[in-house]
Amino acid sequence: HAPSVVGLATVFGAGGGTSSYREVEEAESVLLWGSNAREAHPIYFHHVLKGIKAGSKMYAVDPRRTASAKFAESWLGIDVGTDIALANAVAREIISADMHNKEFIDRATSGFESFAAHVESYTLEYASEATGVPPEAIKDLARSYAEASTAQILWTLGITEHHNGVDNVLSLCNLALLTGHVGRWGSGLVPLRGQNNVQGGGDMGALPNKLPGFQDLTSVESFQKFSASYGVDLNPLPGLHLTQMFEAMDEGAIKTLYVIGENPADSEADVGHTRKLLSELDFLVVQDIFLTRTAELADVVLPATVGWAEAEGTVTSSERRVQRVRPAVQGPVGARDDHLIIGDLAKRLGAKWLAESAEELWDEVRSLSPMHAGMTYERLEKLDGIQWPCPDITHPGTPFLHDWLWQEDLNGNPRAPFSVTNHEGPKEQLSDDFPIRLTTGRALDSYNTGVQSRGYNSPIRSGDRLQISEADASSLDLIQGERVRVSSPRGSVEMEIGISHDQPRGLAFTTFHFPELVDLNLLTNDEWDPKSGTAEFKAASIKIEKLTAGVSHA
């Protein structure tokens, strides 16, 4: 979700989702874009279903007719990577129908005239040709979203895992600015996080150019404040994001790597190249809860406790709610909490490290991050969590962000800018050699590379097959369960075919949960978004070949 953080921060100054979970239960219109939340975010989707039951209309934008899309008023079966064309056409339709919120635009935004001129070429006909979505469906979505009294836009990795992920997010922000569907209860922009503390990682400064609380490393005031607190002059230069780190390894500029709770030897795009780079490092340290494929390559492995079951601390959810976590069970002998391992390592490297407990570390965060200042452990317990920003100990927390957009003087904030974004499509185009588009996603009972989910059996386990359409199965002379060779310009794997009537022609789908069975990321595309460093996992080109020559199922 790095593109979500960058995009939201660019427009609104903060990289968090704007709304509370309860708002989607009360919104009149819900736009689910690039997200199969029914399977990938099932707890949150229950909130969506409550809203649908109460009368809200949901529109689903997704290349596949997913389990989520089946609950929608309308499914817009977009071609992979054409989100900007669709968003710009929706914007043009809203403007041409005179349904944009002129008062809000005049008071709270900048750049509208340039934006309106730019989207003028994104006609319904042009967008339909680019996206594969019928013009009337685009028109219906635009008018429903603009006319609604309250509306939410929800998205996940179907928006962000593209070479232009940040621009995709900015295009959705444009729609909210155009209609005034942000900064008030019931209307907002919601990037759904894939696990319980993705938001918290960003909040704590796990970004190459940010300090905790999304404070800019280049800000003199913030830099001096943190340097004084730590008693050292910090490095003022922004660091590298994940993709740049691997490029630096390739160039020999990085020779040592410390990996905490990440499994890049299975999770990175073009993973064959990734494994080569990891194996060629001078020194690799991995800190994790299991011996992952990355840990197997390490010189030193530091065993850690499970953050959500064995450790003390806090997590932050997609609605910016900071909550306490406590050990439910004792960790294995030899496993230690992450902060204790890092603290001991820091001391051995000569750092002054005063905080010993999770609460002491949290109080350090509160002293340095204004948006967390009012969140004592006592208040987190008493209030069942608090949503940031919470600037002092009398503040109740903030259910939704950016109410300043509706204040006459914007409370001293700069106007929220419209962004000019251009339709490009995926970097890796289809060809005669690789004529099928591959996209990836999650299955309900599994998680990421399977480290935390494949160790137990499940009666609903799925996701190890390549899902293709009935039309493609017929043209390739394939049957359900047949084993095939799947190749991209980067490599090949063997896997079984699944045939689905919900799968559009020319599109293949699978998950990345079972690398021990199907080493899928040997195929995925490592083109990346220069604004966030996120790889284009959602759009590779492949071919599918029969393994049993001469056997026909006709």
C-alpha positions, 0 to 999 in steps of 0.5 A: 500500500505504499502508493496509497500512502504516497497518493493520499499524502500528496493530496491531503497531507496524511497517508491514512484512510479517511474513514471509520469502518462504521461509515461504510455501513451508512454510506449511500454509495460504495465504490469497490475498486480493485478489491475482492474484499469478500476473500481478502478482507472478510472482516471488513466486508461484513461492514460492507454487507451491512450497508448493502442490507441497509440499502446502499448501492455498491459498484465493483470495478474488477477484471474478474467477477469476484465473490465481492462483485456478486454482491454489487449493483453493477460489476464493471469488468475492467481490463487489467491496468486501465483504471486511470482511463475509467476514473478520468471518464467518470470524472468527465461524465460528472463534469459534463452532467454538471454534477460536480460540487462547485462550492467545495471545489472553489473553496477547498481545491486547486487545479480544477480548470487544468484537470477538467481540460485534461479529462475532456478527451476521456469520453465514454466511447474512448474509455469503453474502448480502453477498458472494455467497460460499456459506456452506459455502465461508466455513465451509471457509476458516475451519476450514482457516485456524484448524486449520492449524499454519502459515498465511499471509495474502497481499494486494495492492491488491484489499484496499487500493484501497478507501474503507475500505482500512485497515479491510480490512487490520485485518480480516485482522489480526484473523484472525491475532490470533484464531488466533495465525498471526503472530509465528512462523515459517510464520505471518504477514501479507504485503502483496505490494509491486508493485515492488522498493522500495515497502517501502523508500519507506515505510521511508525516511519517504515518509509524511506523519507518519513519519520514517525507520524509521517513527519518529513525527514527533510523538515528542519524542525522534525529533523532537529527534534528527533536528533535531539531526542536520540542524542545523535545527528541523524542521516538527513538523506532519505533511504531506499525503498524495497525495489531500490534496495534490490537494484543497489544489491545488483550494482554491488552498493548493498552487501549486507541486509537485515530482513525483519518479518519479510520473505522476499525470496518468495514474495518479490516479483521476478523472484529468481533474480531476487534469490540470486541477489540474496544469495550473493550478499556478503552477510544476510540477517533474517529476523522472523517467526518461522524459517522462511525461504529467505531465512534459509539463505541467511548467515544469521537467523534471529527467532522472533515472537508472533506480534499478534499472539505472543508479544506486547505492544500496539497495532493500528488498523485500516481506520487508523485505530491504535489498539493494545495487544498482549500475549495470548500464549508464551512464545517458543523457547529462544524466541524474543519480541522484535523490539528486544532483539533490535534494542540489544543489537542497537546497544551492541552497536553503541547506541543509547537505548533507554526504552526497555518495555513496549510501553516505554517505546510507545511513550517515546513515540508519543513524545515525538509524533504529535498525532499520537501524543494523547494515546497513553496505554491507559486511554487505549485500554479504556477507550478500546483503541483511539483513532489518530490524530489524537494530539493530547490526553483530552482528545477523543480521537478522530473518526474521520479525517480532513474536516478542514476541507469544509471550513471556510479558511481550511483551518490554515491548510493548503488547498487539496490539489487535483492531479492530472493522470494519464492512461498508459496500460500495463508496461508488459504488453501482450504479444503473439508469444505471450498472449494471455494476461496474468493477474494475482490475488488472495484466497480466503483462507490463505495469506501472502506466501503461506508462511503463516497459513500453510501449516494447517489444513483447511476445508476451503483451501484453494488458490494453487490452480491457474484460473482461466475462462471456459473460452480459453480452455476450449481454444487451448484444448484444456480440461479442469485439473489438467497440468500445464506449463505456464511461461512469462518472459522471465520463467516457467512453472507447471501447475493445474488448470481451473476453469471458471465461468466468472473468468473473462476471456484472455485473463488468467488468475492465481494466488501466490500462497503456495510457492512450494507447489507453484513458484508463481513469482518466477513469472511476475513482472518487476516493472515498478512505480517510480513514485512508490517502488511498488512492483507491477504484480497485477499485470504480466503476460504469459502463455499456457502450453499442454504438457501431454503432446498429442492428447486432445480433449475435443 
